[in-house]
Amino acid sequence: MAIRVTLDRVLLDRRMSLTELCERVGVTMANLSILKTGKAKAVRFSTLEALCRELQCQPGEILNYVEDEDDLVVPTKKAAQ
């Protein structure tokens, strides 16, 4: 997946538990856990907005674009002859 979710880091920085965030945002623990582990396939803007409001952050602090490792071409060193 090219989008990485860093919700766990933001929660740690804010000293907030996932349970507390669930209560503040009104999203189930199961759904936030799916998001936190990066298994979510989509995020509603209303959910993202609520997360940013409660965590006092920008969407880019929660979601980051990272190139897939499969798409990266890693040059190999030629063996010494």
Long-range contacts (C-beta under 8 A, 24 or more apart in sequence): 1-38, 1-68, 2-65, 2-66, 2-67, 2-68, 3-63, 3-64, 3-65, 3-66, 4-38, 4-63, 4-64, 4-65, 4-66, 5-35, 5-36, 5-37, 5-38, 5-40, 5-62, 5-63, 6-61, 6-62, 6-63, 6-64, 7-32, 7-35, 7-36, 7-51, 7-62, 8-36, 10-55, 10-57, 10-61, 10-62, 11-36, 11-55, 14-55, 14-56, 16-55, 21-51, 21-54, 21-55, 24-50, 24-54, 25-50, 25-51, 25-54, 26-50
